[in-house]
Amino acid sequence: MKKIINIAIIFSLFLIFNLYGQTDKLIDLQKWEQRLAEKEKILNQKEQTLNRKQRELNIMLEELKKENARLEERKNDIELTKNKIEELKKAITYEEDQNLDRLAKIYSSTKAKEAAKIIVEMDVDSAVKLFQRMRPMTAGEILGAIGKINPQFASIVSEKLAIAGDNITKVK
């Protein structure tokens, strides 16, 4: 009987040591499982955050695309308006040129003294443009008459004509 008790005690100790060893391993596995569960939870949270940020970025990207399209449309509208303005400027310049040509013809056919009285009341730049469209002889006669009425105006017009070049000989 003593032998059976010793075997039972040895067997019990063996079981206890084995069980204890297994328990450590079991505890280690549970700790690892717990750590993995925590890591998985953190990863899931990060994934959710990334997914949310990706959705936000996609929304922003769509808004940027819409804004870019709107700006491109606005740019095209501005370009069209700019082209229309350029066309209108050309038309106005053409009209002004036609009017100045008519005025130059009118003043050329008027007596120099009478034309001088009118031209001296104009702004200098308009007078210069007008003289550039006249024959040199006619322009000289009118400018001489202006010199008798307002020498300073005649001087300024002469200087601007010289700066602009000898365009006075370009008669249309």
Secondary structure, DSSP 4 states (H G I P E B T S, - for coil): -HHHHHHHHHHHHHHHHHHHHHHHHHHHHHHHHHHHHHHHHHHHHHHHHHHHHHHHHHHHHHHHHHHHHHHHHHHHHHHHHHHHHHHHHHHHHHHHHHHHHHHHHHHHHS-HHHHHHHHTTS-HHHHHHHHHTS-HHHHHHHHHHHHHH-HHHHHHHHHHHHHH-SGGG---
